[in-house]
Each structure stands twice: as C-alpha cells, then as structure tokens.
C-alpha cells in the first residue's frame, strides 16, 4: 500500500495538527 507523506496526512487532520 502506498501511503502519502505523514506530514501531508497531519496537515489534513486538525486533531493531529493540534
């Protein structure tokens, strides 16, 4: 499975960003 960079995922998820 090809997953996008973690940084990109974090940016999309406010919960993780916060």
C-alpha positions in Angstrom: 0.0 0.0 0.0 1.4 3.4 -1.0 0.7 5.9 1.7 1.3 9.7 1.4 3.9 11.5 3.5 3.0 11.7 7.2 3.3 15.5 7.1 0.6 15.7 4.4 -1.7 13.5 6.4 -1.1 15.5 9.6 -1.9 18.7 7.7 -5.3 17.2 6.7 -6.1 16.1 10.2 -6.6 19.0 12.6 -6.7 16.6 15.6 -3.1 15.5 15.0 -2.0 19.1 13.9 -3.4 20.3 17.2 
